[in-house]
Amino acid sequence: MLIAVITLLAISVIFGLILGFAAVRFKVESDPVVDKIDALLPQTQCGQCTYPGCRPYAEAIASGEAEINQCPPGGEATIVALADLLGRDPLPLNPENGEVKPEKTVVIIDEEICIGCTLCIQACPVDAILGAAKQMHTIIVENCTGCDLCIPPCPVDCIYIVPEKKSTSNWQWPNPAELEKTDPDSERSA
């Protein structure tokens, strides 16, 4: 029994040393500019920028293959941050990639209509849809990024876009200038 334990311990130590050496010796250095660009992107992995995710889009921006204005979920704030980081002029969002939504949205599935085809599950880039074949599906709202990529493949149109519910984690003070525009009776006394 003692010999078996010592043998397994020795094998574990040898493999640990080999793996530790391999991790140091074959470490892949990533481009720090790509890392900074990727950190500014919203990480929705929605593909609206025509790249399969935020990291490939960051790599394309760093190599000069893509412009900084192809991310609808990031909106103007992301475009300005990327322009500041890269020393470029901010550009308006490319309309071919989508439009900036005035408020964050998520999708919901009408579970009465859902036929369980799984096409929406396959289309969701962040695995925010829970369900199985021929079973009703539901959205995990906390994971939904609002990219709406699950809507086109749905054959029964049971997926709807709704505004994200306000909570303490996502609520923001309204912009005073916007409040004055919407309330014609409010006048500021000078």
C-alpha positions as CSV (number, residue, x, y, z in Angstrom):
1,M,0.0,0.0,0.0
2,L,2.8,2.4,0.9
3,I,4.7,1.7,-2.3
4,A,1.6,2.5,-4.4
5,V,1.1,5.8,-2.6
6,I,4.7,6.7,-3.0
7,T,4.6,5.7,-6.7
8,L,1.5,7.8,-7.4
9,L,3.1,10.8,-5.5
10,A,6.3,10.5,-7.6
11,I,4.3,10.3,-10.9
12,S,2.2,13.4,-9.8
13,V,5.4,15.4,-9.0
14,I,7.1,14.4,-12.3
15,F,4.0,15.4,-14.4
16,G,3.5,18.6,-12.4
17,L,7.1,19.6,-13.1
18,I,6.7,18.8,-16.8
19,L,3.5,20.8,-17.0
20,G,5.0,23.7,-15.1
21,F,8.0,23.7,-17.4
22,A,5.8,23.5,-20.5
23,A,3.6,26.4,-19.3
24,V,6.7,28.6,-18.9
25,R,8.6,27.5,-22.0
26,F,5.7,27.5,-24.4
27,K,3.8,30.6,-23.0
28,V,2.1,32.5,-25.8
29,E,2.5,36.3,-25.4
30,S,-0.6,38.2,-26.5
31,D,-0.5,41.7,-28.0
32,P,-1.1,44.2,-25.2
33,V,-2.9,46.6,-27.6
34,V,-5.4,43.8,-28.4
35,D,-5.9,43.1,-24.7
36,K,-6.7,46.8,-24.1
37,I,-9.1,47.0,-27.1
38,D,-10.8,43.8,-26.0
39,A,-11.2,45.2,-22.4
40,L,-13.1,48.2,-23.8
41,L,-15.5,46.1,-25.9
42,P,-18.8,45.0,-24.2
43,Q,-18.1,41.3,-24.4
44,T,-21.5,40.4,-25.8
45,Q,-20.0,38.1,-28.5
46,C,-23.0,39.0,-30.6
47,G,-21.2,39.1,-34.0
48,Q,-22.9,42.3,-35.2
49,C,-19.5,43.6,-36.0
50,T,-19.1,40.8,-38.6
51,Y,-16.5,39.0,-36.4
52,P,-17.4,35.9,-34.4
53,G,-16.7,37.6,-31.0
54,C,-15.2,40.6,-29.3
55,R,-11.6,39.2,-29.2
56,P,-11.4,38.6,-33.0
57,Y,-12.9,42.1,-33.5
58,A,-10.2,43.5,-31.2
59,E,-7.5,41.7,-33.2
60,A,-8.9,43.1,-36.4
61,I,-9.0,46.7,-35.1
62,A,-5.4,46.3,-33.8
63,S,-4.2,45.0,-37.2
64,G,-6.1,47.8,-39.1
65,E,-8.5,45.4,-40.8
66,A,-11.6,46.8,-39.1
67,E,-12.8,50.3,-38.1
68,I,-13.6,51.2,-34.5
69,N,-17.3,51.9,-35.3
70,Q,-18.7,48.4,-35.8
71,C,-20.0,47.6,-32.3
72,P,-23.7,48.5,-31.8
73,P,-23.9,47.1,-28.2
74,G,-21.0,49.3,-27.2
75,G,-22.4,52.3,-28.8
76,E,-20.9,55.8,-28.9
77,A,-19.2,55.4,-25.6
78,T,-17.1,52.4,-26.8
79,I,-16.3,54.1,-30.1
80,V,-15.0,57.2,-28.2
81,A,-13.0,55.0,-25.8
82,L,-11.4,53.1,-28.7
83,A,-10.6,56.4,-30.5
84,D,-8.9,57.7,-27.4
85,L,-6.9,54.5,-26.9
86,L,-5.8,54.3,-30.5
87,G,-5.4,58.1,-31.1
88,R,-8.0,58.1,-33.9
89,D,-10.9,60.4,-34.5
90,P,-14.3,59.0,-33.3
91,L,-16.6,57.9,-36.1
92,P,-20.4,57.5,-36.1
93,L,-21.6,53.9,-35.7
94,N,-21.6,52.1,-39.1
95,P,-25.3,51.6,-40.0
96,E,-24.5,48.3,-41.7
97,N,-23.7,46.8,-38.3
98,G,-26.9,47.9,-36.6
99,E,-28.1,50.8,-34.5
100,V,-27.6,51.9,-31.0
101,K,-30.7,51.1,-28.9
102,P,-31.9,53.9,-26.6
103,E,-32.1,51.5,-23.7
104,K,-30.7,48.1,-23.1
105,T,-33.1,45.3,-24.1
106,V,-33.4,41.6,-23.5
107,V,-35.5,38.9,-25.2
108,I,-38.2,36.8,-23.7
109,I,-39.8,33.6,-25.1
110,D,-43.5,33.1,-25.1
111,E,-43.4,29.6,-23.6
112,E,-47.0,28.8,-24.7
113,I,-46.0,29.2,-28.4
114,C,-42.5,27.7,-28.3
115,I,-42.3,24.3,-30.1
116,G,-38.8,23.4,-28.7
117,C,-37.0,23.4,-32.1
118,T,-33.6,24.5,-30.5
119,L,-32.8,26.9,-33.3
120,C,-32.7,29.8,-30.9
121,I,-30.3,27.9,-28.6
122,Q,-28.0,27.3,-31.5
123,A,-28.0,31.0,-32.5
124,C,-27.4,32.4,-29.0
125,P,-23.7,33.3,-28.6
126,V,-23.8,33.5,-24.8
127,D,-25.9,30.5,-23.9
128,A,-28.6,32.6,-22.4
129,I,-31.4,30.2,-23.6
130,L,-32.3,27.2,-21.6
131,G,-34.2,24.3,-23.0
132,A,-34.1,21.0,-24.9
133,A,-35.5,19.5,-28.1
134,K,-39.3,19.4,-28.1
135,Q,-39.3,21.1,-24.7
136,M,-40.2,24.7,-24.0
137,H,-37.3,27.2,-23.8
138,T,-36.7,30.1,-21.6
139,I,-34.3,33.0,-21.4
140,I,-31.8,33.4,-18.6
141,V,-32.2,37.2,-18.4
142,E,-29.0,37.8,-16.4
143,N,-27.0,36.3,-19.3
144,C,-28.9,37.8,-22.2
145,T,-26.9,40.6,-23.9
146,G,-29.8,41.8,-26.1
147,C,-28.0,41.0,-29.4
148,D,-31.3,39.6,-30.8
149,L,-29.6,36.9,-32.9
150,C,-32.1,34.3,-31.6
151,I,-35.1,36.1,-33.2
152,P,-34.5,35.4,-37.0
153,P,-34.1,31.6,-36.7
154,C,-37.3,31.2,-34.7
155,P,-39.9,29.5,-36.9
156,V,-43.0,30.4,-34.8
157,D,-42.1,34.0,-33.8
158,C,-42.3,33.4,-30.1
159,I,-39.3,35.5,-29.1
160,Y,-40.0,39.2,-28.2
161,I,-37.7,42.1,-27.4
162,V,-38.4,43.9,-24.1
163,P,-36.6,46.6,-22.2
164,E,-34.4,45.3,-19.4
165,K,-36.1,45.6,-16.0
166,K,-34.6,48.4,-13.9
167,S,-32.9,47.2,-10.7
168,T,-30.3,48.7,-8.3
169,S,-27.5,47.2,-10.4
170,N,-28.5,48.9,-13.7
171,W,-30.5,52.0,-12.8
172,Q,-29.0,55.4,-13.7
173,W,-30.0,58.9,-12.9
174,P,-31.9,60.4,-15.9
175,N,-30.1,63.2,-17.8
176,P,-31.6,66.5,-16.6
177,A,-31.5,67.9,-20.2
178,E,-33.6,65.0,-21.4
179,L,-36.1,65.5,-18.6
180,E,-36.6,69.2,-19.6
181,K,-37.2,68.1,-23.2
182,T,-39.9,65.6,-22.2
183,D,-41.7,67.9,-19.7
184,P,-43.0,71.0,-21.4
185,D,-44.4,72.5,-18.2
186,S,-41.1,72.6,-16.3
187,E,-39.4,76.0,-16.4
188,R,-36.3,76.9,-14.4
189,S,-36.5,80.1,-12.5
190,A,-33.4,82.2,-13.1
